[in-house]
Amino acid sequence: MGERLDGIQEVGGSSPPASTSLRPAVLPGEGRRGFGWQASNARGRRLPAEALAEAGHQMKWVYLLESLAHPTQHYVGLTDNVSKRLAAHNAGQSAHTAKHKPWKLVAAIRLADDSHARAFEKYLKSGSGRAFVKRRFL
């Protein structure tokens, strides 16, 4: 089983990690030009995060925070460890989030590739990405 995040637990499948490939993943409302990639084996089955990590993939989390003191304030970030990063935000160790602490975790999305995680974080910080967050998570 994966890392637990505020009552959310990652669940993996039982697909073998042989013949890993990447194929486009389509997000709701994005049509055929979907954003991001998902890993799959030769049969097209999705691979569990543990198998990807063992295969040497760099796993990253894109996360969304909401301020408890100022509920209209939100923050999108990227990290290797969500629970440590949330604790750092709540301890005031980030200049961008210190004035609106404490924070709660709204969503965390684990991506198998660092470059795709960075691209997804950048998208969520854009105008259309903020609209997507508001529609889907808030």
N, CA, C and O atoms as a GROMACS GRO file, in nm:
protein
  552
    1MET      N    1   0.084  -0.119   0.000
    1MET     CA    2   0.000   0.000   0.000
    1MET      C    3   0.088   0.124   0.000
    1MET      O    4   0.203   0.120   0.042
    2GLY      N    5   0.033   0.233  -0.047
    2GLY     CA    6   0.106   0.358  -0.059
    2GLY      C    7   0.099   0.444   0.065
    2GLY      O    8   0.044   0.404   0.168
    3GLU      N    9   0.154   0.562   0.053
    3GLU     CA   10   0.158   0.659   0.162
    3GLU      C   11   0.018   0.710   0.194
    3GLU      O   12  -0.061   0.733   0.102
    4ARG      N   13  -0.014   0.728   0.322
    4ARG     CA   14  -0.145   0.778   0.364
    4ARG      C   15  -0.139   0.930   0.374
    4ARG      O   16  -0.043   0.985   0.427
    5LEU      N   17  -0.241   0.996   0.322
    5LEU     CA   18  -0.248   1.142   0.324
    5LEU      C   19  -0.383   1.186   0.376
    5LEU      O   20  -0.481   1.181   0.303
    6ASP      N   21  -0.391   1.227   0.501
    6ASP     CA   22  -0.514   1.278   0.559
    6ASP      C   23  -0.635   1.193   0.525
    6ASP      O   24  -0.737   1.244   0.478
    7GLY      N   25  -0.624   1.062   0.548
    7GLY     CA   26  -0.737   0.973   0.524
    7GLY      C   27  -0.748   0.923   0.382
    7GLY      O   28  -0.836   0.843   0.352
    8ILE      N   29  -0.659   0.969   0.291
    8ILE     CA   30  -0.659   0.922   0.154
    8ILE      C   31  -0.545   0.823   0.141
    8ILE      O   32  -0.431   0.854   0.177
    9GLN      N   33  -0.574   0.705   0.090
    9GLN     CA   34  -0.471   0.604   0.076
    9GLN      C   35  -0.458   0.564  -0.069
    9GLN      O   36  -0.558   0.537  -0.136
   10GLU      N   37  -0.334   0.560  -0.119
   10GLU     CA   38  -0.310   0.517  -0.255
   10GLU      C   39  -0.332   0.367  -0.263
   10GLU      O   40  -0.288   0.292  -0.176
   11VAL      N   41  -0.401   0.322  -0.367
   11VAL     CA   42  -0.429   0.182  -0.386
   11VAL      C   43  -0.366   0.138  -0.517
   11VAL      O   44  -0.387   0.202  -0.620
   12GLY      N   45  -0.290   0.031  -0.514
   12GLY     CA   46  -0.224  -0.019  -0.635
   12GLY      C   47  -0.292  -0.144  -0.688
   12GLY      O   48  -0.370  -0.207  -0.617
   13GLY      N   49  -0.264  -0.179  -0.810
   13GLY     CA   50  -0.319  -0.298  -0.873
   13GLY      C   51  -0.222  -0.413  -0.865
   13GLY      O   52  -0.125  -0.408  -0.788
   14SER      N   53  -0.246  -0.517  -0.943
   14SER     CA   54  -0.159  -0.634  -0.939
   14SER      C   55  -0.094  -0.661  -1.073
   14SER      O   56  -0.051  -0.774  -1.097
   15SER      N   57  -0.086  -0.564  -1.162
   15SER     CA   58  -0.026  -0.583  -1.293
   15SER      C   59   0.124  -0.600  -1.280
   15SER      O   60   0.187  -0.529  -1.201
   16PRO      N   61   0.183  -0.691  -1.356
   16PRO     CA   62   0.329  -0.707  -1.350
   16PRO      C   63   0.398  -0.588  -1.417
   16PRO      O   64   0.343  -0.530  -1.511
   17PRO      N   65   0.519  -0.550  -1.370
   17PRO     CA   66   0.587  -0.433  -1.424
   17PRO      C   67   0.660  -0.455  -1.555
   17PRO      O   68   0.744  -0.374  -1.591
   18ALA      N   69   0.631  -0.563  -1.630
   18ALA     CA   70   0.701  -0.591  -1.755
   18ALA      C   71   0.651  -0.500  -1.867
   18ALA      O   72   0.535  -0.460  -1.869
   19SER      N   73   0.739  -0.467  -1.959
   19SER     CA   74   0.708  -0.390  -2.079
   19SER      C   75   0.633  -0.261  -2.049
   19SER      O   76   0.526  -0.236  -2.105
   20THR      N   77   0.688  -0.179  -1.964
   20THR     CA   78   0.624  -0.053  -1.929
   20THR      C   79   0.630   0.044  -2.046
   20THR      O   80   0.734   0.059  -2.111
   21SER      N   81   0.519   0.110  -2.073
   21SER     CA   82   0.514   0.213  -2.176
   21SER      C   83   0.430   0.328  -2.124
   21SER      O   84   0.359   0.314  -2.024
   22LEU      N   85   0.438   0.442  -2.192
   22LEU     CA   86   0.357   0.556  -2.154
   22LEU      C   87   0.257   0.582  -2.266
   22LEU      O   88   0.292   0.572  -2.383
   23ARG      N   89   0.134   0.614  -2.229
   23ARG     CA   90   0.033   0.649  -2.327
   23ARG      C   91  -0.044   0.768  -2.275
   23ARG      O   92  -0.051   0.788  -2.154
   24PRO      N   93  -0.102   0.848  -2.364
   24PRO     CA   94  -0.172   0.968  -2.317
   24PRO      C   95  -0.289   0.934  -2.228
   24PRO      O   96  -0.362   0.837  -2.252
   25ALA      N   97  -0.308   1.012  -2.124
   25ALA     CA   98  -0.423   0.999  -2.035
   25ALA      C   99  -0.512   1.120  -2.058
   25ALA      O  100  -0.463   1.233  -2.061
   26VAL      N  101  -0.640   1.099  -2.075
   26VAL     CA  102  -0.732   1.208  -2.104
   26VAL      C  103  -0.806   1.246  -1.977
   26VAL      O  104  -0.869   1.162  -1.913
   27LEU      N  105  -0.799   1.373  -1.939
   27LEU     CA  106  -0.871   1.424  -1.824
   27LEU      C  107  -1.013   1.459  -1.864
   27LEU      O  108  -1.037   1.488  -1.982
   28PRO      N  109  -1.110   1.456  -1.771
   28PRO     CA  110  -1.247   1.493  -1.804
   28PRO      C  111  -1.252   1.632  -1.866
   28PRO      O  112  -1.192   1.727  -1.815
   29GLY      N  113  -1.326   1.644  -1.975
   29GLY     CA  114  -1.343   1.773  -2.039
   29GLY      C  115  -1.228   1.814  -2.130
   29GLY      O  116  -1.233   1.922  -2.189
   30GLU      N  117  -1.124   1.732  -2.142
   30GLU     CA  118  -1.008   1.768  -2.222
   30GLU      C  119  -1.011   1.705  -2.361
   30GLU      O  120  -0.928   1.739  -2.445
   31GLY      N  121  -1.104   1.613  -2.388
   31GLY     CA  122  -1.113   1.551  -2.520
   31GLY      C  123  -0.991   1.466  -2.550
   31GLY      O  124  -0.925   1.416  -2.459
   32ARG      N  125  -0.962   1.447  -2.680
   32ARG     CA  126  -0.852   1.362  -2.721
   32ARG      C  127  -0.716   1.426  -2.694
   32ARG      O  128  -0.615   1.355  -2.690
   33ARG      N  129  -0.710   1.554  -2.677
   33ARG     CA  130  -0.583   1.621  -2.650
   33ARG      C  131  -0.559   1.628  -2.500
   33ARG      O  132  -0.528   1.735  -2.447
   34GLY      N  133  -0.572   1.517  -2.432
   34GLY     CA  134  -0.562   1.512  -2.286
   34GLY      C  135  -0.428   1.557  -2.234
   34GLY      O  136  -0.330   1.562  -2.308
   35PHE      N  137  -0.424   1.588  -2.107
   35PHE     CA  138  -0.303   1.637  -2.042
   35PHE      C  139  -0.238   1.524  -1.966
   35PHE      O  140  -0.306   1.450  -1.895
   36GLY      N  141  -0.109   1.509  -1.978
   36GLY     CA  142  -0.035   1.415  -1.897
   36GLY      C  143  -0.022   1.277  -1.959
   36GLY      O  144  -0.065   1.255  -2.073
   37TRP      N  145   0.036   1.186  -1.883
   37TRP     CA  146   0.061   1.050  -1.928
   37TRP      C  147   0.033   0.955  -1.814
   37TRP      O  148   0.044   0.991  -1.697
   38GLN      N  149  -0.004   0.834  -1.849
   38GLN     CA  150  -0.016   0.732  -1.745
   38GLN      C  151   0.066   0.612  -1.790
   38GLN      O  152   0.074   0.585  -1.910
   39ALA      N  153   0.124   0.542  -1.698
   39ALA     CA  154   0.207   0.427  -1.732
   39ALA      C  155   0.119   0.304  -1.748
   39ALA      O  156   0.020   0.287  -1.677
   40SER      N  157   0.157   0.219  -1.843
   40SER     CA  158   0.084   0.095  -1.862
   40SER      C  159   0.181  -0.012  -1.910
   40SER      O  160   0.289   0.019  -1.961
   41ASN      N  161   0.141  -0.138  -1.893
   41ASN     CA  162   0.224  -0.246  -1.944
   41ASN      C  163   0.183  -0.277  -2.087
   41ASN      O  164   0.099  -0.207  -2.144
   42ALA      N  165   0.239  -0.381  -2.146
   42ALA     CA  166   0.213  -0.413  -2.287
   42ALA      C  167   0.066  -0.444  -2.314
   42ALA      O  168   0.020  -0.424  -2.427
   43ARG      N  169  -0.008  -0.491  -2.216
   43ARG     CA  170  -0.150  -0.522  -2.233
   43ARG      C  171  -0.239  -0.400  -2.213
   43ARG      O  172  -0.361  -0.410  -2.226
   44GLY      N  173  -0.180  -0.286  -2.180
   44GLY     CA  174  -0.259  -0.165  -2.161
   44GLY      C  175  -0.313  -0.148  -2.020
   44GLY      O  176  -0.388  -0.054  -1.994
   45ARG      N  177  -0.276  -0.237  -1.929
   45ARG     CA  178  -0.321  -0.224  -1.790
   45ARG      C  179  -0.236  -0.122  -1.717
   45ARG      O  180  -0.115  -0.114  -1.740
   46ARG      N  181  -0.298  -0.043  -1.630
   46ARG     CA  182  -0.225   0.057  -1.553
   46ARG      C  183  -0.136  -0.012  -1.450
   46ARG      O  184  -0.177  -0.110  -1.389
   47LEU      N  185  -0.016   0.040  -1.432
   47LEU     CA  186   0.077  -0.016  -1.336
   47LEU      C  187   0.065   0.054  -1.201
   47LEU      O  188   0.044   0.175  -1.197
   48PRO      N  189   0.079  -0.020  -1.091
   48PRO     CA  190   0.074   0.043  -0.958
   48PRO      C  191   0.196   0.132  -0.937
   48PRO      O  192   0.303   0.110  -0.995
   49ALA      N  193   0.178   0.231  -0.853
   49ALA     CA  194   0.285   0.327  -0.827
   49ALA      C  195   0.410   0.260  -0.772
   49ALA      O  196   0.522   0.303  -0.802
   50GLU      N  197   0.394   0.155  -0.691
   50GLU     CA  198   0.509   0.086  -0.633
   50GLU      C  199   0.596   0.024  -0.742
   50GLU      O  200   0.719   0.029  -0.734
   51ALA      N  201   0.534  -0.035  -0.844
   51ALA     CA  202   0.609  -0.096  -0.954
   51ALA      C  203   0.684   0.010  -1.032
   51ALA      O  204   0.798  -0.012  -1.074
   52LEU      N  205   0.623   0.125  -1.053
   52LEU     CA  206   0.690   0.235  -1.124
   52LEU      C  207   0.810   0.284  -1.045
   52LEU      O  208   0.915   0.311  -1.102
   53ALA      N  209   0.794   0.298  -0.913
   53ALA     CA  210   0.903   0.345  -0.829
   53ALA      C  211   1.019   0.245  -0.833
   53ALA      O  212   1.135   0.285  -0.840
   54GLU      N  213   0.988   0.114  -0.827
   54GLU     CA  214   1.092   0.012  -0.833
   54GLU      C  215   1.162   0.012  -0.968
   54GLU      O  216   1.281  -0.020  -0.976
   55ALA      N  217   1.091   0.049  -1.074
   55ALA     CA  218   1.150   0.052  -1.209
   55ALA      C  219   1.237   0.176  -1.230
   55ALA      O  220   1.292   0.194  -1.338
   56GLY      N  221   1.250   0.262  -1.129
   56GLY     CA  222   1.337   0.378  -1.137
   56GLY      C  223   1.269   0.507  -1.175
   56GLY      O  224   1.337   0.607  -1.200
   57HIS      N  225   1.136   0.509  -1.181
   57HIS     CA  226   1.064   0.632  -1.213
   57HIS      C  227   1.068   0.726  -1.093
   57HIS      O  228   1.053   0.682  -0.979
   58GLN      N  229   1.088   0.855  -1.118
   58GLN     CA  230   1.086   0.957  -1.013
   58GLN      C  231   0.941   0.997  -0.988
   58GLN      O  232   0.880   1.061  -1.073
   59MET      N  233   0.886   0.961  -0.872
   59MET     CA  234   0.747   0.992  -0.840
   59MET      C  235   0.738   1.129  -0.774
   59MET      O  236   0.813   1.158  -0.680
   60LYS      N  237   0.648   1.212  -0.821
   60LYS     CA  238   0.627   1.346  -0.766
   60LYS      C  239   0.479   1.364  -0.734
   60LYS      O  240   0.392   1.300  -0.795
   61TRP      N  241   0.452   1.451  -0.638
   61TRP     CA  242   0.315   1.486  -0.599
   61TRP      C  243   0.288   1.631  -0.638
   61TRP      O  244   0.369   1.719  -0.608
   62VAL      N  245   0.177   1.656  -0.704
   62VAL     CA  246   0.126   1.791  -0.724
   62VAL      C  247   0.012   1.804  -0.623
   62VAL      O  248  -0.079   1.721  -0.623
   63TYR      N  249   0.016   1.906  -0.539
   63TYR     CA  250  -0.081   1.914  -0.430
   63TYR      C  251  -0.152   2.048  -0.429
   63TYR      O  252  -0.100   2.148  -0.479
   64LEU      N  253  -0.271   2.049  -0.371
   64LEU     CA  254  -0.354   2.169  -0.358
   64LEU      C  255  -0.386   2.190  -0.211
   64LEU      O  256  -0.437   2.100  -0.144
   65LEU      N  257  -0.355   2.309  -0.161
   65LEU     CA  258  -0.382   2.345  -0.022
   65LEU      C  259  -0.488   2.453  -0.016
   65LEU      O  260  -0.503   2.533  -0.108
   66GLU      N  261  -0.561   2.453   0.095
   66GLU     CA  262  -0.658   2.559   0.123
   66GLU      C  263  -0.628   2.614   0.262
   66GLU      O  264  -0.606   2.538   0.356
   67SER      N  265  -0.627   2.746   0.274
   67SER     CA  266  -0.601   2.810   0.402
   67SER      C  267  -0.722   2.794   0.494
   67SER      O  268  -0.835   2.818   0.453
   68LEU      N  269  -0.698   2.755   0.618
   68LEU     CA  270  -0.806   2.746   0.717
   68LEU      C  271  -0.842   2.885   0.771
   68LEU      O  272  -0.957   2.911   0.805
   69ALA      N  273  -0.743   2.974   0.777
   69ALA     CA  274  -0.766   3.109   0.828
   69ALA      C  275  -0.833   3.197   0.722
   69ALA      O  276  -0.912   3.286   0.756
   70HIS      N  277  -0.801   3.173   0.595
   70HIS     CA  278  -0.854   3.252   0.483
   70HIS      C  279  -0.900   3.153   0.375
   70HIS      O  280  -0.825   3.127   0.281
   71PRO      N  281  -1.023   3.098   0.385
   71PRO     CA  282  -1.068   2.991   0.295
   71PRO      C  283  -1.068   3.024   0.146
   71PRO      O  284  -1.079   2.933   0.064
   72THR      N  285  -1.057   3.150   0.109
   72THR     CA  286  -1.051   3.184  -0.034
   72THR      C  287  -0.909   3.172  -0.090
   72THR      O  288  -0.890   3.182  -0.211
   73GLN      N  289  -0.809   3.151  -0.003
   73GLN     CA  290  -0.670   3.140  -0.045
   73GLN      C  291  -0.634   2.994  -0.069
   73GLN      O  292  -0.660   2.908   0.015
   74HIS      N  293  -0.574   2.967  -0.185
   74HIS     CA  294  -0.533   2.832  -0.222
   74HIS      C  295  -0.390   2.835  -0.272
   74HIS      O  296  -0.340   2.939  -0.316
   75TYR      N  297  -0.324   2.720  -0.264
   75TYR     CA  298  -0.185   2.711  -0.308
   75TYR      C  299  -0.164   2.577  -0.378
   75TYR      O  300  -0.210   2.474  -0.330
   76VAL      N  301  -0.096   2.580  -0.492
   76VAL     CA  302  -0.060   2.459  -0.567
   76VAL      C  303   0.090   2.445  -0.560
   76VAL      O  304   0.163   2.541  -0.583
   77GLY      N  305   0.138   2.324  -0.528
   77GLY     CA  306   0.281   2.301  -0.518
   77GLY      C  307   0.321   2.163  -0.569
   77GLY      O  308   0.236   2.084  -0.610
   78LEU      N  309   0.451   2.136  -0.566
   78LEU     CA  310   0.510   2.012  -0.614
   78LEU      C  311   0.608   1.962  -0.510
   78LEU      O  312   0.688   2.041  -0.458
   79THR      N  313   0.605   1.833  -0.479
   79THR     CA  314   0.694   1.779  -0.376
   79THR      C  315   0.715   1.630  -0.394
   79THR      O  316   0.645   1.564  -0.471
   80ASP      N  317   0.813   1.577  -0.320
   80ASP     CA  318   0.836   1.432  -0.313
   80ASP      C  319   0.758   1.372  -0.196
   80ASP      O  320   0.722   1.254  -0.200
   81ASN      N  321   0.731   1.452  -0.092
   81ASN     CA  322   0.667   1.403   0.030
   81ASN      C  323   0.562   1.505   0.074
   81ASN      O  324   0.597   1.612   0.125
   82VAL      N  325   0.436   1.473   0.056
   82VAL     CA  326   0.328   1.568   0.083
   82VAL      C  327   0.315   1.599   0.232
   82VAL      O  328   0.298   1.715   0.269
   83SER      N  329   0.322   1.498   0.317
   83SER     CA  330   0.302   1.524   0.460
   83SER      C  331   0.412   1.614   0.517
   83SER      O  332   0.382   1.702   0.598
   84LYS      N  333   0.539   1.594   0.476
   84LYS     CA  334   0.647   1.682   0.522
   84LYS      C  335   0.629   1.824   0.468
   84LYS      O  336   0.653   1.922   0.538
   85ARG      N  337   0.586   1.834   0.343
   85ARG     CA  338   0.569   1.967   0.283
   85ARG      C  339   0.454   2.042   0.348
   85ARG      O  340   0.464   2.163   0.370
   86LEU      N  341   0.344   1.972   0.378
   86LEU     CA  342   0.231   2.035   0.448
   86LEU      C  343   0.275   2.086   0.585
   86LEU      O  344   0.237   2.196   0.626
   87ALA      N  345   0.354   2.006   0.656
   87ALA     CA  346   0.405   2.048   0.787
   87ALA      C  347   0.493   2.173   0.772
   87ALA      O  348   0.488   2.262   0.857
   88ALA      N  349   0.574   2.180   0.667
   88ALA     CA  350   0.659   2.297   0.644
   88ALA      C  351   0.574   2.421   0.615
   88ALA      O  352   0.604   2.530   0.665
   89HIS      N  353   0.468   2.406   0.536
   89HIS     CA  354   0.378   2.519   0.509
   89HIS      C  355   0.314   2.567   0.639
   89HIS      O  356   0.307   2.687   0.664
   90ASN      N  357   0.268   2.474   0.721
   90ASN     CA  358   0.201   2.510   0.846
   90ASN      C  359   0.298   2.565   0.950
   90ASN      O  360   0.256   2.632   1.044
   91ALA      N  361   0.427   2.537   0.936
   91ALA     CA  362   0.529   2.592   1.026
   91ALA      C  363   0.577   2.729   0.980
   91ALA      O  364   0.659   2.792   1.047
   92GLY      N  365   0.527   2.776   0.867
   92GLY     CA  366   0.564   2.908   0.816
   92GLY      C  367   0.698   2.910   0.745
   92GLY      O  368   0.759   3.016   0.734
   93GLN      N  369   0.745   2.796   0.696
   93GLN     CA  370   0.876   2.787   0.632
   93GLN      C  371   0.874   2.829   0.485
   93GLN      O  372   0.979   2.832   0.420
   94SER      N  373   0.757   2.860   0.431
   94SER     CA  374   0.746   2.908   0.293
   94SER      C  375   0.696   3.052   0.296
   94SER      O  376   0.592   3.082   0.354
   95ALA      N  377   0.771   3.140   0.233
   95ALA     CA  378   0.734   3.283   0.233
   95ALA      C  379   0.600   3.307   0.163
   95ALA      O  380   0.528   3.400   0.198
   96HIS      N  381   0.567   3.223   0.065
   96HIS     CA  382   0.443   3.242  -0.011
   96HIS      C  383   0.318   3.200   0.066
   96HIS      O  384   0.208   3.247   0.036
   97THR      N  385   0.334   3.114   0.165
   97THR     CA  386   0.216   3.062   0.236
   97THR      C  387   0.213   3.097   0.384
   97THR      O  388   0.113   3.069   0.451
   98ALA      N  389   0.317   3.157   0.437
   98ALA     CA  390   0.326   3.182   0.581
   98ALA      C  391   0.215   3.271   0.634
   98ALA      O  392   0.164   3.248   0.744
   99LYS      N  393   0.175   3.372   0.558
   99LYS     CA  394   0.076   3.467   0.609
   99LYS      C  395  -0.066   3.413   0.611
   99LYS      O  396  -0.154   3.474   0.671
  100HIS      N  397  -0.090   3.298   0.546
  100HIS     CA  398  -0.226   3.241   0.542
  100HIS      C  399  -0.235   3.107   0.615
  100HIS      O  400  -0.333   3.035   0.596
  101LYS      N  401  -0.135   3.072   0.698
  101LYS     CA  402  -0.139   2.944   0.769
  101LYS      C  403  -0.246   2.947   0.878
  101LYS      O  404  -0.281   3.056   0.923
  102PRO      N  405  -0.298   2.838   0.921
  102PRO     CA  406  -0.267   2.700   0.883
  102PRO      C  407  -0.336   2.659   0.753
  102PRO      O  408  -0.432   2.722   0.709
  103TRP      N  409  -0.282   2.552   0.693
  103TRP     CA  410  -0.329   2.500   0.566
  103TRP      C  411  -0.384   2.359   0.583
  103TRP      O  412  -0.342   2.286   0.672
  104LYS      N  413  -0.479   2.323   0.495
  104LYS     CA  414  -0.526   2.184   0.491
  104LYS      C  415  -0.507   2.132   0.349
  104LYS      O  416  -0.513   2.209   0.252
  105LEU      N  417  -0.484   2.003   0.336
  105LEU     CA  418  -0.465   1.940   0.207
  105LEU      C  419  -0.601   1.916   0.144
  105LEU      O  420  -0.689   1.854   0.205
  106VAL      N  421  -0.620   1.964   0.021
  106VAL     CA  422  -0.745   1.944  -0.053
  106VAL      C  423  -0.730   1.827  -0.149
  106VAL      O  424  -0.819   1.742  -0.158
  107ALA      N  425  -0.618   1.821  -0.221
  107ALA     CA  426  -0.594   1.714  -0.317
  107ALA      C  427  -0.445   1.695  -0.336
  107ALA      O  428  -0.366   1.788  -0.322
  108ALA      N  429  -0.407   1.570  -0.366
  108ALA     CA  430  -0.269   1.537  -0.400
  108ALA      C  431  -0.272   1.437  -0.515
  108ALA      O  432  -0.338   1.334  -0.506
  109ILE      N  433  -0.201   1.468  -0.621
  109ILE     CA  434  -0.199   1.384  -0.740
  109ILE      C  435  -0.057   1.337  -0.760
  109ILE      O  436   0.036   1.418  -0.773
  110ARG      N  437  -0.039   1.205  -0.764
  110ARG     CA  438   0.094   1.147  -0.780
  110ARG      C  439   0.119   1.117  -0.927
  110ARG      O  440   0.040   1.050  -0.992
  111LEU      N  441   0.231   1.169  -0.978
  111LEU     CA  442   0.268   1.149  -1.118
  111LEU      C  443   0.401   1.075  -1.126
  111LEU      O  444   0.491   1.097  -1.044
  112ALA      N  445   0.413   0.988  -1.224
  112ALA     CA  446   0.529   0.901  -1.236
  112ALA      C  447   0.652   0.970  -1.292
  112ALA      O  448   0.763   0.918  -1.278
  113ASP      N  449   0.636   1.083  -1.356
  113ASP     CA  450   0.747   1.149  -1.424
  113ASP      C  451   0.760   1.292  -1.373
  113ASP      O  452   0.661   1.365  -1.365
  114ASP      N  453   0.882   1.332  -1.340
  114ASP     CA  454   0.909   1.466  -1.288
  114ASP      C  455   0.869   1.576  -1.387
  114ASP      O  456   0.811   1.677  -1.347
  115SER      N  457   0.900   1.557  -1.514
  115SER     CA  458   0.868   1.663  -1.611
  115SER      C  459   0.718   1.678  -1.630
  115SER      O  460   0.670   1.790  -1.649
  116HIS      N  461   0.643   1.568  -1.626
  116HIS     CA  462   0.498   1.578  -1.637
  116HIS      C  463   0.437   1.641  -1.512
  116HIS      O  464   0.339   1.715  -1.520
  117ALA      N  465   0.495   1.611  -1.396
  117ALA     CA  466   0.447   1.671  -1.272
  117ALA      C  467   0.468   1.822  -1.275
  117ALA      O  468   0.379   1.897  -1.236
  118ARG      N  469   0.584   1.865  -1.321
  118ARG     CA  470   0.612   2.010  -1.331
  118ARG      C  471   0.518   2.078  -1.430
  118ARG      O  472   0.470   2.189  -1.406
  119ALA      N  473   0.492   2.010  -1.542
  119ALA     CA  474   0.400   2.066  -1.641
  119ALA      C  475   0.258   2.074  -1.586
  119ALA      O  476   0.187   2.172  -1.612
  120PHE      N  477   0.216   1.974  -1.510
  120PHE     CA  478   0.081   1.975  -1.452
  120PHE      C  479   0.069   2.084  -1.346
  120PHE      O  480  -0.032   2.152  -1.340
  121GLU      N  481   0.173   2.100  -1.263
  121GLU     CA  482   0.173   2.208  -1.164
  121GLU      C  483   0.164   2.344  -1.234
  121GLU      O  484   0.088   2.431  -1.191
  122LYS      N  485   0.241   2.363  -1.340
  122LYS     CA  486   0.238   2.488  -1.415
  122LYS      C  487   0.098   2.512  -1.473
  122LYS      O  488   0.048   2.625  -1.470
  123TYR      N  489   0.036   2.407  -1.525
  123TYR     CA  490  -0.101   2.419  -1.579
  123TYR      C  491  -0.199   2.461  -1.470
  123TYR      O  492  -0.281   2.550  -1.492
  124LEU      N  493  -0.190   2.399  -1.351
  124LEU     CA  494  -0.283   2.433  -1.243
  124LEU      C  495  -0.266   2.576  -1.194
  124LEU      O  496  -0.358   2.634  -1.137
  125LYS      N  497  -0.148   2.633  -1.216
  125LYS     CA  498  -0.123   2.772  -1.176
  125LYS      C  499  -0.163   2.871  -1.286
  125LYS      O  500  -0.159   2.992  -1.264
  126SER      N  501  -0.201   2.822  -1.404
  126SER     CA  502  -0.244   2.909  -1.513
  126SER      C  503  -0.392   2.946  -1.494
  126SER      O  504  -0.458   2.892  -1.405
  127GLY      N  505  -0.442   3.035  -1.576
  127GLY     CA  506  -0.582   3.077  -1.568
  127GLY      C  507  -0.679   2.962  -1.588
  127GLY      O  508  -0.772   2.946  -1.509
  128SER      N  509  -0.659   2.882  -1.692
  128SER     CA  510  -0.751   2.770  -1.716
  128SER      C  511  -0.732   2.661  -1.611
  128SER      O  512  -0.827   2.591  -1.576
  129GLY      N  513  -0.609   2.646  -1.559
  129GLY     CA  514  -0.584   2.549  -1.452
  129GLY      C  515  -0.653   2.589  -1.323
  129GLY      O  516  -0.706   2.503  -1.252
  130ARG      N  517  -0.654   2.719  -1.290
  130ARG     CA  518  -0.725   2.766  -1.171
  130ARG      C  519  -0.875   2.742  -1.185
  130ARG      O  520  -0.942   2.708  -1.088
  131ALA      N  521  -0.927   2.760  -1.307
  131ALA     CA  522  -1.069   2.733  -1.332
  131ALA      C  523  -1.098   2.584  -1.316
  131ALA      O  524  -1.202   2.546  -1.262
  132PHE      N  525  -1.006   2.499  -1.363
  132PHE     CA  526  -1.020   2.354  -1.347
  132PHE      C  527  -1.022   2.316  -1.200
  132PHE      O  528  -1.106   2.236  -1.157
  133VAL      N  529  -0.931   2.371  -1.121
  133VAL     CA  530  -0.925   2.344  -0.977
  133VAL      C  531  -1.055   2.387  -0.909
  133VAL      O  532  -1.110   2.313  -0.828
  134LYS      N  533  -1.102   2.504  -0.944
  134LYS     CA  534  -1.226   2.555  -0.883
  134LYS      C  535  -1.345   2.466  -0.916
  134LYS      O  536  -1.429   2.438  -0.830
  135ARG      N  537  -1.352   2.420  -1.042
  135ARG     CA  538  -1.463   2.335  -1.086
  135ARG      C  539  -1.456   2.195  -1.025
  135ARG      O  540  -1.559   2.139  -0.987
  136ARG      N  541  -1.337   2.139  -1.015
  136ARG     CA  542  -1.323   1.998  -0.977
  136ARG      C  543  -1.292   1.972  -0.830
  136ARG      O  544  -1.327   1.866  -0.778
  137PHE      N  545  -1.227   2.066  -0.762
  137PHE     CA  546  -1.179   2.039  -0.626
  137PHE      C  547  -1.238   2.130  -0.518
  137PHE      O  548  -1.236   2.093  -0.401
  138LEU      N  549  -1.291   2.245  -0.554
  138LEU     CA  550  -1.338   2.339  -0.452
  138LEU      C  551  -1.488   2.354  -0.454
  138LEU      O  552  -1.543   2.430  -0.374
   0.00000   0.00000   0.00000
